[in-house]
Amino acid sequence: MLKGEADITGMETESAVGAIRELEAETKLVQNPELSHIMSQHFISHKNNPQSPLVTTLLNKGITEMRRSGEWYDIVSSALAKFNGLLPSG
């Protein structure tokens, strides 16, 4: 990355901070402000629904797996590329 081999990279925030410090690259890299904040998403289910605990557990497991596999970051990257006109929408 710092050898001119890539123009952009994506990293999880906590890992990025450590890597940037380790590489002494604070003055060589810039952060995309559109990706530098956390937005929470909320999911609710009715407390009288007997399936609520199961649905909530499955949703949380799915989101965790998407983050671990990198699928979540691929989705975000694709959406940003479309927003910035780098990919055709659709």
Buried (B, 14 or more C-beta within 10 A) or exposed (E): BEEEEEEEEEBEEEEBEEBBEEEEEEEEEEEEEEBEEEEEEEEEEEEEEEEEEEEEEEEEEEEEEBEEEEEBBEEEBEEBEEEEEEEEEE
